[in-house]
Amino acid sequence: MRSIFTRMQRFMSLFDFAINVVLGAMLGSLGGLFGIGGGLIAIPALGILFGLDQQLAQGTGLVMVVPNVLLALWRYHQRNRIDIRHALMLAVSSFCFALLGAGWAVNIDAERMRVGFIVFLLVLAAYNVSRLFYRPVPGSTQLRYPWPWLGVLGGGAGLLGGLLGVGGAVVATPVLTSVFGTTQVVAQGLSLALAAPSTAVTLATYGLHGHVDWMMGLPLAIGGLLSISWGVRLAHALPERVLRAMFAGFLVVCAVLLAFKV
């Protein structure tokens, strides 16, 4: 009888592992498509499907996000060379401020964090939806403002990324396209360069404070690594306006999902 029970436990563990890998593959595809590493959808998904509190969902989601961001950054750089000077400015400033935001986040009440995350998503979604009604202006590979201004963007996005566990790319992408005048694909590549160091330091901070479920996060990361290249490939194949509309719709869905958890 004990042998049967042990086998059942092993089967359920393997089943849970497989489910998490599949979920990670779905999230990884979305992360590659939108240049955000998959964390933005992983956080509400982990909260709703598995009942994790806000900090634990953010920390566990980052286990998947960190390798996904690194792989997606490499794929974007292969297809559309990223300016190293611009990438370094974003990366360094985001790293410093993400450390500050993550240290703040681990000490905030989980429910307040959840409400704050919903507000953040709704504001970001409203901004992206409003942009769909503007007359499209052709993007460029050149920055509309001098590159040192990227330090300001990196600092703000890194602070929000560390606080909310989303890596900052979701903030940087629309700012790069609207304020700095880049194309959507260039913006997503630079946003990944910004997110790479900030997500790593945020994950380390959350992990040190016990806000990471590693057994759940690791299979999510495996699934994401297997699929994120598909999303990157699709991002380069879609028209600019379609990709932007999909990104806006994606944000609305995330906000609605997380709101049901409140």
C-alpha positions as CSV (number, residue, x, y, z in Angstrom):
1,M,0.0,0.0,0.0
2,R,2.9,2.3,0.9
3,S,4.5,1.5,-2.4
4,I,1.4,2.5,-4.4
5,F,1.2,5.7,-2.4
6,T,4.8,6.5,-3.1
7,R,4.3,5.9,-6.9
8,M,1.3,8.2,-6.8
9,Q,3.3,10.9,-5.2
10,R,6.0,10.6,-7.8
11,F,3.5,10.6,-10.6
12,M,1.8,13.8,-9.3
13,S,5.3,15.4,-8.9
14,L,6.1,14.6,-12.5
15,F,2.7,15.8,-13.6
16,D,3.1,19.1,-11.7
17,F,6.5,19.5,-13.3
18,A,5.1,18.9,-16.8
19,I,2.3,21.3,-16.2
20,N,4.7,24.0,-15.1
21,V,6.9,23.4,-18.1
22,V,3.9,23.8,-20.4
23,L,2.8,27.0,-18.6
24,G,6.4,28.3,-18.9
25,A,6.4,27.6,-22.6
26,M,3.2,29.6,-23.1
27,L,4.5,32.5,-21.0
28,G,7.9,32.4,-22.7
29,S,6.3,32.7,-26.1
30,L,4.5,35.8,-25.0
31,G,7.6,37.2,-23.4
32,G,9.6,36.8,-26.7
33,L,6.7,38.3,-28.7
34,F,6.5,41.4,-26.6
35,G,10.1,41.7,-25.4
36,I,9.2,41.4,-21.7
37,G,10.5,38.0,-20.7
38,G,7.0,36.7,-19.8
39,G,6.9,38.0,-16.2
40,L,4.0,40.3,-16.6
41,I,1.6,37.5,-17.4
42,A,3.3,35.0,-15.0
43,I,2.6,37.1,-11.9
44,P,-1.2,37.2,-12.3
45,A,-1.2,33.6,-13.5
46,L,0.7,32.3,-10.5
47,G,-1.6,34.3,-8.2
48,I,-4.8,33.0,-9.7
49,L,-3.9,29.4,-10.6
50,F,-1.7,28.6,-7.6
51,G,-2.9,31.1,-5.0
52,L,0.5,32.7,-4.4
53,D,0.6,36.0,-2.6
54,Q,1.9,39.0,-4.6
55,Q,5.6,39.0,-3.5
56,L,5.8,35.2,-3.9
57,A,4.2,35.4,-7.3
58,Q,6.6,38.1,-8.4
59,G,9.7,36.3,-7.0
60,T,8.7,33.0,-8.5
61,G,7.9,34.6,-11.9
62,L,11.4,36.1,-11.9
63,V,13.0,32.6,-11.9
64,M,11.5,32.2,-15.4
65,V,12.1,35.8,-16.4
66,V,15.8,36.1,-15.9
67,P,16.9,33.3,-18.3
68,N,14.1,34.2,-20.7
69,V,15.3,37.8,-20.9
70,L,18.9,36.8,-21.5
71,L,17.9,34.4,-24.3
72,A,15.5,36.9,-25.9
73,L,18.1,39.7,-25.7
74,W,20.5,37.4,-27.6
75,R,17.9,36.6,-30.2
76,Y,16.9,40.2,-30.7
77,H,20.6,41.2,-31.1
78,Q,21.1,38.5,-33.7
79,R,18.2,39.8,-35.8
80,N,18.6,43.5,-35.2
81,R,21.9,44.7,-33.7
82,I,21.5,46.5,-30.4
83,D,23.6,49.7,-29.9
84,I,26.0,48.6,-27.1
85,R,26.4,52.2,-25.8
86,H,22.6,52.6,-25.5
87,A,22.2,49.1,-23.9
88,L,24.9,49.8,-21.3
89,M,23.4,53.1,-20.3
90,L,20.0,51.5,-19.7
91,A,21.5,48.4,-18.0
92,V,23.6,50.3,-15.5
93,S,21.0,52.8,-14.4
94,S,18.3,50.1,-14.2
95,F,20.5,47.8,-12.1
96,C,21.1,50.5,-9.5
97,F,17.5,51.6,-9.1
98,A,16.1,48.0,-9.3
99,L,18.2,47.2,-6.2
100,L,16.4,50.0,-4.4
101,G,12.9,49.0,-5.6
102,A,13.4,45.4,-4.8
103,G,14.5,46.2,-1.3
104,W,11.4,48.3,-0.8
105,A,9.1,45.7,-2.3
106,V,10.0,42.8,0.0
107,N,8.8,44.8,3.0
108,I,5.4,46.0,1.7
109,D,2.1,44.3,2.6
110,A,1.2,41.7,-0.1
111,E,-2.4,43.0,-0.7
112,R,-1.2,46.5,-1.1
113,M,1.4,45.3,-3.6
114,R,-1.3,43.5,-5.5
115,V,-3.5,46.6,-5.7
116,G,-0.6,48.7,-6.7
117,F,0.3,46.2,-9.5
118,I,-3.3,46.3,-10.8
119,V,-3.2,50.1,-10.9
120,F,0.2,50.0,-12.7
121,L,-1.2,47.6,-15.3
122,L,-4.4,49.7,-15.9
123,V,-2.4,52.9,-16.4
124,L,0.0,51.2,-18.7
125,A,-2.8,49.6,-20.7
126,A,-4.7,52.9,-21.0
127,Y,-1.6,54.6,-22.3
128,N,-0.9,51.9,-24.9
129,V,-4.6,51.8,-26.0
130,S,-4.6,55.5,-26.5
131,R,-1.6,55.3,-28.7
132,L,-3.5,53.2,-31.2
133,F,-5.7,56.2,-32.1
134,Y,-2.7,58.5,-32.9
135,R,-1.5,58.9,-36.4
136,P,1.4,56.5,-36.6
137,V,4.8,58.1,-37.0
138,P,7.5,56.1,-38.6
139,G,10.0,54.8,-36.1
140,S,13.7,55.0,-36.5
141,T,16.8,53.2,-35.4
142,Q,18.2,56.6,-34.1
143,L,17.2,58.2,-30.8
144,R,15.1,61.4,-30.9
145,Y,17.0,62.6,-27.8
146,P,20.7,62.3,-26.9
147,W,21.6,58.9,-25.5
148,P,22.5,60.0,-21.9
149,W,18.7,60.6,-21.4
150,L,18.4,56.8,-21.5
151,G,19.9,56.9,-18.0
152,V,16.7,58.6,-16.7
153,L,14.5,56.0,-18.4
154,G,16.7,53.2,-17.1
155,G,16.5,54.5,-13.6
156,G,12.7,54.9,-13.6
157,A,12.0,51.6,-15.3
158,G,14.5,49.8,-13.0
159,L,12.8,51.2,-9.9
160,L,9.4,50.0,-11.0
161,G,10.8,46.7,-12.2
162,G,12.4,46.0,-8.8
163,L,9.3,47.1,-7.0
164,L,6.8,45.1,-9.1
165,G,9.0,42.3,-10.4
166,V,8.4,42.9,-14.1
167,G,11.9,43.8,-15.2
168,G,11.1,47.3,-16.3
169,A,10.9,46.3,-20.0
170,V,7.1,46.8,-20.0
171,V,7.7,50.4,-19.1
172,A,10.6,51.1,-21.3
173,T,9.2,49.8,-24.5
174,P,6.3,52.3,-25.0
175,V,8.6,55.2,-23.8
176,L,11.3,54.3,-26.3
177,T,8.8,54.2,-29.2
178,S,6.8,57.3,-28.2
179,V,9.4,59.6,-26.6
180,F,12.6,58.4,-28.2
181,G,11.0,57.6,-31.6
182,T,12.4,54.1,-32.1
183,T,10.7,51.3,-33.9
184,Q,8.8,48.7,-31.8
185,V,11.4,46.0,-32.5
186,V,14.4,48.3,-31.6
187,A,12.5,49.4,-28.4
188,Q,11.9,45.8,-27.4
189,G,15.6,44.9,-27.9
190,L,16.8,47.8,-25.8
191,S,14.2,47.1,-23.2
192,L,15.5,43.6,-22.8
193,A,19.0,45.1,-22.3
194,L,17.6,47.2,-19.6
195,A,15.7,44.3,-18.0
196,A,18.6,41.8,-17.9
197,P,20.6,43.2,-14.9
198,S,17.5,44.6,-13.1
199,T,15.7,41.2,-13.1
200,A,18.8,39.4,-11.9
201,V,19.3,41.7,-8.9
202,T,15.5,41.7,-8.1
203,L,15.4,37.9,-8.1
204,A,18.4,37.8,-5.8
205,T,16.7,40.2,-3.4
206,Y,13.4,38.3,-3.4
207,G,15.2,35.0,-2.9
208,L,17.2,36.2,0.1
209,H,13.9,37.3,1.7
210,G,12.1,33.9,1.0
211,H,9.8,35.2,-1.7
212,V,10.7,32.6,-4.3
213,D,9.2,29.1,-4.9
214,W,12.2,27.5,-6.7
215,M,10.5,24.2,-7.3
216,M,7.8,25.9,-9.3
217,G,9.9,28.5,-10.9
218,L,12.6,26.2,-12.4
219,P,10.2,24.2,-14.6
220,L,8.6,27.5,-15.7
221,A,12.1,28.7,-16.7
222,I,12.7,25.5,-18.7
223,G,9.5,25.9,-20.6
224,G,10.2,29.5,-21.3
225,L,13.6,28.8,-22.6
226,L,12.2,26.2,-25.0
227,S,9.7,28.6,-26.5
228,I,10.8,32.2,-26.2
229,S,12.6,32.1,-29.6
230,W,9.3,31.4,-31.3
231,G,7.9,34.7,-29.9
232,V,11.0,36.6,-31.0
233,R,10.6,35.2,-34.5
234,L,7.0,36.2,-34.6
235,A,7.7,39.7,-33.3
236,H,9.9,40.3,-36.3
237,A,7.3,39.0,-38.8
238,L,4.3,41.0,-37.6
239,P,3.5,44.6,-38.8
240,E,4.4,47.4,-36.3
241,R,0.8,48.4,-35.6
242,V,-0.4,44.9,-35.1
243,L,2.4,44.2,-32.6
244,R,1.5,47.4,-30.7
245,A,-2.2,46.5,-30.6
246,M,-1.5,43.0,-29.4
247,F,0.8,44.5,-26.6
248,A,-2.0,46.8,-25.5
249,G,-4.5,44.0,-25.4
250,F,-2.1,41.8,-23.5
251,L,-1.8,44.4,-20.8
252,V,-5.6,44.7,-20.4
253,V,-5.9,40.9,-20.0
254,C,-3.2,40.9,-17.3
255,A,-5.0,43.7,-15.4
256,V,-8.3,41.9,-15.6
257,L,-6.9,38.5,-14.5
258,L,-5.1,40.1,-11.5
259,A,-8.2,42.1,-10.5
260,F,-10.2,38.9,-10.1
261,K,-7.7,37.8,-7.4
262,V,-8.4,40.8,-5.2
